[in-house]
Amino acid sequence: MTSTARRLPLVLIACAALVVALGAAAATPAPTPRATAPGVTPPALAGLDAFVERARSEFDVPGIAVAVVKDGEVVLARGWGVRDLESGAPVEADTLFAIASNTKAFTAASLSMLADEGKLSLDDRVIEHLPWFRMSDPYVTHEMRIRDLLAHRSGLGLGAGDLLYWPGTGYSTEEVARRLRDVPLEGSFRGQYAYDNILYGVAQLVIEKASGQDFDAFLRTRILDPLGMRDTRYNSDALRDGDDVATGYAKADFKHTVPAPRVSWHNVSGAGGLYSNVLDMAKWMQMQLAGGTYLDAAGNEQRLFSEKRQEAMWSVVTPMKIPNPSVPELRAAKPNFLGYGEGWQLSDYRGHKLVWHTGGWPGMVSRLTLVPGHDLGVVVLTNAELAAPFQAITLRVLDAYLGAPETDWVAAYAASLAKARDDAGEDWAKHVAARDARSKPSLPLEKYAGTYRDPWYGDVEVSREKGAMRLRMKPSPDLVGTLEHWQHDTFIVRWDARWLNADAFVNFSLDPDGAIRDVRMHAISPLTDFSFDFHDLRLAPVKDGQGSP
């Protein structure tokens, strides 16, 4: 669940005043749209139809939906392609997609609203609201502020702890948060940027504690209903019969298009749980570009959060290293500054400030981009696991309204994607060259069978079944696969669910007496989503009588 590729690829909440406010919100009619979303392409975006279709073809994307907001009006909201390959049902403006990490801005907005009401401050220590909260370092536990939950500067490694909920586990939101005490830190507190999802689950619990509401109820009554975002759903568990929902598509083994299962982040929804469509997301963009305000059904201006809070959400908290373009064709997209605020990424494009985020989900990726200086917003939702199409389409729309020179962004991102695949191929070739294919395991295969436990994740089971070695990651039902010997005491686990694209090396270390001391795992391909943080696991054999973790 990344901010740039799937999840990369992914949450929150008592007094009489709050009850009154909730009652008012519930009674407020849906706001009057500032413009009827047109189904035709506006003159400024002439040629967009052909561009989107070319992107769909180049990157093998079944369906794409786009909305554009300019000067307070929805000037485009429509779909291209199909939401489901089997049925051939078309993508429409009301087709629902998982927006994944674009949910993070809703989490940040919820905290800002509570801060405006005096229920909390973003400078509060987390333990002031959740006394049981613990990180693996006592100092970090004591000093972690609510703002730190949103800014990816905790000292956790990239995607650390994501396996606690991804793919789906049975852990509750609080159980995931409590297990943070055993997730190792890789960097210094507030010392560097490292994207995470798990702390947005902690933010969700803070919102619930401060508001007295479940996070889904808070979102519905305080944000979604007031803005008229009637079709937006809390997560896949909340989808209803009759909803126009896109099917996500993944590339099994990075090659073959297959439907991705519909999963739920029921336990860390504040990181990436929401489903929405471009019509609803256009309303979200209108409110953001209007400084936190919106018009109700009577045409009266209402406010979700203060201008002060929006300024804070849109200010850099954690600086990010500016990467060099992977290919020369992307030089024009390189920003002059890059950082993360509170639930938003911040950068510039051709000298114009951008406020944006991406989201990744099994079979779906998205990007929402605001250009405050031009009262411009664009959201792109897709049902394929590639960032390239939403990047190309976003920049095509920005160029049209910023008066930039015409650039072939489809070709540019196709070149970048080809390079990434070539690099992954070279990485695998190095593994093959270093392999001693004639080596044998140190132990009989049955000696590798057993239960291995990581203090934060839980149990991993290795067993012999019908002559094959099988590995099961007990908290994650989707992570079941077959072990193939690679070399010495290292195996490769090939997951049964090929859409995961997360096969991993599994290395057994032996003590001086030949007994298994521990097990380490590491994703094979650099293309594997970082949320598969196998490398953080420290698996040790479970002895008889140790019981559950």
C-alpha positions in Angstrom: 0.0 0.0 0.0 2.1 2.4 -1.3 1.7 6.0 -1.9 2.9 5.6 -5.4 2.2 2.1 -6.7 -0.5 -0.2 -5.2 -1.4 0.3 -1.7 1.5 1.4 -3.6 0.8 0.6 -3.7 -4.2 2.2 3.1 -8.1 5.9 11.0 -10.0 7.5 13.6 -12.6 9.4 16.2 -18.1 13.4 24.5 -19.9 16.2 25.1 -23.2 17.9 24.6 -21.7 20.3 22.0 -20.7 17.4 19.9 -24.1 15.8 20.1 -25.7 19.0 18.9 -23.2 19.3 16.0 -23.9 15.7 15.0 -27.6 16.3 15.0 -27.2 19.4 12.8 -25.0 17.5 10.4 -27.4 14.6 10.2 -30.3 17.0 9.4 -28.4 19.0 6.8 -29.6 18.3 3.3 -27.1 17.3 0.6 -25.3 20.3 -0.8 -26.3 21.8 -4.1 -23.7 20.8 -6.8 -21.9 23.9 -8.0 -22.2 22.5 -11.5 -23.7 19.5 -13.1 -20.9 17.1 -14.0 -20.8 17.1 -17.8 -20.3 13.9 -19.8 -18.5 15.7 -22.6 -14.9 16.8 -22.7 -14.4 20.6 -22.2 -12.5 22.5 -24.8 -9.4 22.9 -22.5 -9.1 19.1 -22.6 -9.5 18.5 -26.3 -7.8 15.3 -27.2 -8.2 13.8 -23.7 -10.5 11.0 -24.9 -7.8 9.7 -27.3 -5.1 10.2 -24.7 -6.9 8.2 -22.0 -7.7 5.4 -24.5 -4.1 5.3 -25.5 -3.1 5.0 -21.9 -5.6 2.2 -21.4 -4.1 0.3 -24.3 -0.5 1.0 -23.5 -0.8 -0.1 -19.9 -3.5 -2.7 -20.3 -6.0 -1.0 -18.0 -9.6 -2.2 -18.2 -11.2 1.0 -16.9 -10.5 4.5 -15.9 -12.6 7.3 -14.4 -11.6 11.0 -14.2 -13.0 14.1 -12.7 -11.7 17.6 -13.1 -12.7 20.6 -10.9 -11.8 24.1 -12.1 -12.8 27.4 -10.5 -15.3 25.7 -8.2 -17.1 23.8 -11.0 -17.0 20.2 -12.0 -15.9 20.5 -15.7 -15.4 16.8 -16.3 -16.6 13.6 -14.7 -16.7 10.4 -16.8 -15.4 7.0 -17.4 -13.6 5.0 -20.1 -13.4 1.3 -20.7 -15.0 -1.4 -18.5 -15.4 -1.9 -14.8 -15.5 -5.7 -15.3 -13.9 -7.7 -18.1 -16.3 -10.6 -17.8 -19.5 -8.6 -18.0 -18.2 -5.8 -20.1 -20.1 -3.3 -18.0 -18.7 0.2 -18.7 -17.0 2.5 -16.2 -19.3 5.5 -15.5 -18.8 8.6 -13.3 -20.6 6.8 -10.5 -18.5 3.6 -10.6 -16.9 2.9 -7.3 -13.2 2.1 -6.9 -11.1 1.6 -3.8 -9.3 4.9 -3.3 -6.9 3.3 -0.8 -4.4 5.7 0.7 -6.4 8.7 -0.6 -8.3 7.9 2.6 -5.5 9.3 4.6 -6.6 12.9 3.9 -10.0 12.1 5.3 -8.3 10.8 8.5 -6.3 14.0 8.7 -9.4 16.1 8.1 -11.2 14.3 10.9 -8.4 15.1 13.4 -8.4 18.7 12.2 -12.2 19.0 12.8 -11.7 17.7 16.4 -8.8 20.1 16.9 -11.1 23.0 15.8 -13.6 21.9 18.4 -11.0 21.7 21.1 -11.3 17.9 21.5 -7.6 17.5 20.9 -4.5 19.2 19.6 -2.2 17.8 16.9 0.6 18.5 19.5 -1.0 16.2 22.1 1.0 13.1 23.0 -0.7 10.0 21.7 -0.6 8.5 25.2 -2.8 11.3 26.5 -5.6 9.8 24.4 -4.6 6.2 24.3 -2.7 5.5 27.6 -1.9 1.9 26.5 -0.1 3.0 23.3 3.5 1.7 23.0 6.2 1.8 20.4 9.3 -0.4 20.7 11.3 2.5 22.1 10.1 4.1 25.4 11.3 7.6 24.3 9.3 7.4 21.0 6.3 6.2 23.0 6.4 9.2 25.3 7.2 11.8 22.6 4.9 10.6 19.8 2.4 13.4 19.0 -0.8 13.1 17.0 0.8 15.0 14.2 3.5 12.3 14.1 0.9 9.7 13.3 0.2 11.4 10.0 3.6 12.5 8.8 5.7 9.2 8.2 8.6 10.2 10.5 8.2 7.8 13.4 11.4 5.8 12.9 9.5 2.8 11.6 10.8 1.3 8.3 9.0 1.6 5.0 5.7 -0.2 5.4 6.6 -1.7 8.7 3.9 -3.7 10.3 1.7 -3.8 7.2 1.5 -7.6 7.4 -0.6 -7.2 10.5 -3.5 -6.3 8.3 -2.3 -6.8 4.7 -3.5 -9.2 3.2 -6.5 -9.4 5.5 -5.9 -10.7 9.1 -8.3 -11.3 11.9 -6.6 -8.7 14.2 -8.8 -5.8 15.3 -7.7 -2.2 14.9 -6.6 -2.0 18.6 -4.8 -5.4 18.3 -2.8 -4.1 15.4 -2.0 -0.9 17.3 -1.0 -2.8 20.5 1.4 -5.0 18.5 3.4 -1.9 17.5 5.3 -2.4 20.8 7.2 -5.2 19.1 7.6 -3.8 15.6 11.3 -2.7 15.4 12.4 0.8 14.5 14.8 1.2 11.6 15.6 4.9 11.9 15.6 7.8 14.3 12.4 9.4 15.6 11.6 12.4 13.3 14.9 11.8 11.5 13.7 10.7 8.1 10.7 10.0 5.9 9.5 6.4 5.7 5.9 5.8 4.5 3.7 3.7 6.8 0.1 2.8 7.1 -0.1 1.3 10.6 0.0 4.6 12.5 -3.1 5.8 10.6 -4.8 3.0 12.4 -3.7 4.5 15.7 -5.0 7.9 14.4 -8.3 6.2 13.8 -8.4 5.1 17.4 -7.6 8.6 18.6 -10.5 10.0 16.6 -12.9 7.4 18.1 -11.7 8.2 21.6 -11.9 12.0 21.2 -15.3 12.0 19.4 -17.1 9.2 21.1 -18.0 7.7 17.7 -16.8 4.8 15.6 -14.7 6.1 12.8 -17.1 5.0 10.1 -20.0 6.9 11.9 -17.7 10.0 12.2 -16.9 10.0 8.5 -20.5 9.5 7.5 -22.1 12.1 9.8 -19.4 14.7 9.8 -17.9 14.6 6.3 -19.6 12.4 3.7 -23.2 13.3 4.4 -22.6 17.1 4.7 -20.7 17.0 1.4 -23.3 14.9 -0.3 -20.8 12.0 -0.9 -23.7 9.5 -0.7 -22.0 6.8 -2.7 -18.8 6.6 -0.8 -18.4 3.5 1.4 -16.3 2.9 4.5 -14.6 -0.2 3.1 -15.5 -3.2 1.0 -17.5 -4.7 3.9 -19.8 -1.7 3.6 -20.5 -2.1 -0.1 -24.2 -2.6 -0.9 -26.2 -4.7 -3.3 -26.7 -2.7 -6.4 -23.5 -0.6 -6.0 -21.7 0.0 -9.3 -18.3 -1.4 -8.2 -15.3 -1.9 -10.4 -13.5 -5.2 -10.3 -9.8 -4.8 -9.7 -7.2 -6.5 -11.9 -3.7 -7.6 -11.1 -0.9 -9.1 -13.2 -0.2 -12.6 -11.8 3.5 -13.3 -11.9 3.8 -9.7 -13.2 2.5 -11.0 -16.6 -1.1 -12.3 -16.8 -4.2 -10.2 -16.1 -6.4 -11.8 -13.4 -9.2 -10.5 -11.2 -7.9 -9.4 -7.8 -10.1 -10.5 -4.8 -12.1 -7.8 -3.0 -10.4 -7.4 0.3 -11.1 -5.2 3.3 -9.0 -3.1 5.6 -11.5 -3.6 8.4 -8.8 -3.1 11.0 -6.8 -0.1 9.6 -9.5 1.6 7.6 -8.1 5.1 8.3 -5.0 4.2 6.2 -6.9 3.2 3.1 -10.3 1.7 3.5 -12.6 4.0 1.5 -14.4 3.2 -1.8 -15.6 6.2 -3.8 -16.3 7.4 -7.3 -15.2 10.5 -9.3 -18.5 12.3 -8.7 -18.1 12.1 -4.9 -14.4 12.8 -5.1 -15.1 15.9 -7.1 -17.2 17.2 -4.1 -14.2 16.5 -1.8 -11.9 18.4 -4.2 -14.4 21.4 -4.4 -14.4 21.6 -0.6 -10.6 21.4 -0.3 -10.1 24.1 -3.0 -12.6 26.3 -1.2 -10.5 26.3 1.9 -12.6 23.8 3.8 -16.0 25.3 2.9 -18.9 24.0 0.9 -22.5 25.1 0.0 -25.4 23.3 1.5 -28.8 22.7 -0.3 -29.9 26.2 0.6 -26.8 27.8 -1.0 -25.4 28.7 2.4 -21.7 28.4 3.0 -20.7 25.8 5.6 -17.3 24.9 6.9 -15.7 21.5 7.7 -12.4 22.7 9.2 -10.7 26.0 9.7 -8.3 27.7 7.2 -5.6 27.4 9.9 -6.0 23.7 10.0 -6.0 23.4 6.2 -2.8 25.4 6.1 -1.2 23.0 8.6 -2.4 19.9 6.6 -0.9 21.5 3.4 2.5 22.4 5.0 5.5 20.2 4.9 6.1 18.3 8.2 8.5 15.7 6.9 10.9 16.6 4.0 11.4 13.9 1.4 14.3 13.2 -0.8 13.7 14.3 -4.4 14.4 11.3 -6.6 16.1 11.7 -10.0 13.8 10.7 -12.9 14.2 7.1 -13.8 14.3 8.0 -17.5 15.1 11.3 -19.3 11.6 11.6 -20.6 10.4 12.3 -17.1 12.7 15.3 -16.4 9.9 17.8 -16.7 8.0 16.2 -13.9 10.8 16.5 -11.4 9.8 18.8 -8.5 11.8 21.5 -6.9 10.5 20.5 -3.4 8.9 17.4 -2.0 7.5 16.6 1.4 4.7 15.2 3.4 2.2 17.2 5.4 -0.7 15.8 7.4 -2.3 13.2 5.2 -1.1 14.9 2.0 2.0 14.9 -0.2 3.3 18.3 -1.2 5.5 19.3 -4.2 5.5 21.5 -7.2 5.0 21.0 -10.9 6.5 23.5 -13.3 6.7 25.9 -10.4 3.1 25.5 -9.2 2.4 24.0 -5.8 0.7 20.7 -5.8 -1.3 19.0 -2.9 -1.8 15.4 -3.8 -1.9 11.8 -2.8 -1.9 8.4 -4.5 -3.5 5.1 -3.4 -2.9 1.5 -4.2 -5.2 -1.6 -3.6 -5.4 -5.1 -5.0 -6.2 -4.4 -8.6 -6.8 -0.7 -8.2 -4.7 2.5 -8.0 -5.6 6.2 -7.9 -4.3 9.7 -7.7 -5.9 13.0 -6.5 -4.1 16.2 -7.2 -5.0 19.8 -6.3 -3.3 23.0 -7.7 -4.6 25.6 -5.2 -3.1 28.5 -7.0 -5.2 27.7 -10.1 -8.3 26.4 -8.3 -7.8 23.2 -10.1 -8.3 19.6 -9.1 -8.1 16.2 -10.9 -8.8 12.7 -9.6 -8.0 9.5 -11.6 -9.3 6.2 -10.5 -8.3 2.9 -12.2 -8.9 -0.8 -11.9 -5.3 -2.0 -12.7 -2.2 -2.2 -10.5 0.0 0.3 -12.3 0.8 3.9 -11.4 1.9 4.9 -14.9 -1.6 5.5 -16.3 -2.8 7.8 -13.5 0.4 9.7 -13.6 0.3 10.2 -17.3 -3.4 11.3 -17.3 -2.9 13.7 -14.3 0.0 15.5 -15.9 -1.9 15.7 -19.2 -4.7 17.5 -17.4 -2.4 19.8 -15.5 -0.5 20.7 -18.6 -3.8 21.7 -20.3 -4.8 24.1 -17.6 -1.3 25.4 -16.8 -0.4 26.3 -20.4 2.5 23.9 -20.4 4.1 22.5 -23.6 2.5 19.3 -24.9 4.3 16.3 -23.6 3.8 12.6 -24.5 3.4 11.4 -20.9 2.2 8.0 -22.0 5.4 7.4 -23.8 7.4 8.8 -20.9 5.8 6.5 -18.3 6.0 3.6 -20.7 9.7 4.1 -20.8 9.9 4.3 -17.0 7.9 1.1 -16.6 10.1 -0.7 -19.1 13.2 0.3 -17.2 11.7 -0.8 -13.9 11.0 -4.2 -15.4 14.5 -4.4 -16.9 16.0 -3.6 -13.6 13.9 -6.3 -11.9 15.1 -8.8 -14.5 18.7 -7.8 -13.8 18.2 -8.2 -10.1 16.8 -11.7 -10.6 19.7 -12.6 -12.9 22.1 -11.7 -10.1 20.4 -14.1 -7.7 20.6 -16.8 -10.3 24.3 -16.2 -10.9 25.0 -16.4 -7.2 23.1 -19.6 -6.7 24.8 -22.9 -6.0 22.2 -25.0 -7.8 24.0 -28.3 -6.8 23.8 -27.6 -3.0 21.5 -29.6 -0.7 19.6 -28.7 2.4 21.6 -29.3 5.6 18.7 -31.2 7.2 16.1 -33.7 6.0 13.1 -31.8 4.8 10.9 -32.9 7.7 13.3 -31.2 10.1 12.3 -27.8 8.7 8.7 -28.5 9.6 7.3 -26.7 12.6 5.8 -23.5 14.0 7.9 -20.3 14.0 6.8 -17.2 15.8 7.5 -13.5 15.3 6.7 -11.3 18.4 4.7 -8.7 16.4 3.2 -10.7 13.6 2.4 -14.1 15.1 2.9 -17.7 13.8 4.2 -19.1 10.6 3.8 -22.9 10.0 5.9 -25.1 7.8 4.6 -28.6 7.1 5.0 -31.6 4.8 1.9 -32.3 2.7 1.8 -34.9 0.0 5.5 -34.8 -0.5 5.7 -31.0 -0.7 6.8 -28.4 1.9 4.1 -25.9 2.6 4.3 -22.6 4.4 1.3 -20.9 6.1 1.4 -17.4 7.6 -1.3 -18.1 10.2 -2.7 -14.6 10.6 -3.0 -14.1 6.8 -5.2 -16.6 5.1 -4.0 -15.6 1.6 -0.4 -16.2 2.4 -0.2 -19.9 1.9 2.4 -21.4 -0.5 4.8 -24.1 -1.5 8.5 -24.1 -0.5 11.0 -24.9 -3.3 14.7 -25.5 -2.4 16.9 -22.6 -3.7 20.3 -23.3 -2.2 21.8 -24.6 1.0 19.2 -23.8 3.7 17.4 -21.2 1.7 14.0 -21.9 0.0 11.6 -19.9 -2.1 7.9 -19.7 -1.1 5.6 -19.5 -4.1 2.3 -18.3 -2.9 -0.8 -20.1 -4.2 -2.5 -16.7 -4.8 -0.4 -15.7 -7.8 -2.0 -12.2 -8.0 0.0 -11.3 -4.9 3.3 -11.0 -6.8 5.1 -11.5 -3.5 7.2 -14.7 -3.6 9.9 -14.6 -1.0 13.2 -16.2 0.0 12.9 -18.1 3.2 16.3 -18.7 5.0 16.7 -21.1 7.9 19.7 -20.4 10.1 21.2 -23.3 12.2 22.9 -23.3 15.5 26.3 -25.1 16.1 24.4 -28.3 16.9 22.4 -28.3 13.6 19.1 -27.2 15.1 17.1 -24.4 13.5 17.8 -21.2 15.3 15.7 -18.7 13.4 14.1 -18.0 10.0 14.3 -14.8 7.9 12.2 -13.9 4.8 12.8 -11.4 2.0 10.7 -10.6 -1.1 12.4 -11.8 -4.2 11.4 -9.0 -6.7 12.0 -5.3 -6.3 8.6 -4.9 -7.9 6.9 -6.5 -4.9 4.7 -4.0 -2.9 6.5 -2.8 0.2 3.5 -3.7 2.4 4.8 -7.3 2.2 7.4 -6.4 4.9 8.7 -10.0 5.3 12.1 -8.6 6.0 11.0 -7.3 9.4 10.0 -10.8 10.6 12.2 -12.4 13.2 10.9 -15.9 13.3 12.0 -18.4 16.0 11.0 -22.0 16.5 8.0 -22.4 18.9 8.8 -24.9 21.6 6.2 -27.3 23.1 4.1 -25.6 25.7 4.7 -22.0 24.5 1.1 -21.6 23.4 -0.3 -18.7 21.4 1.6 -15.4 21.0 
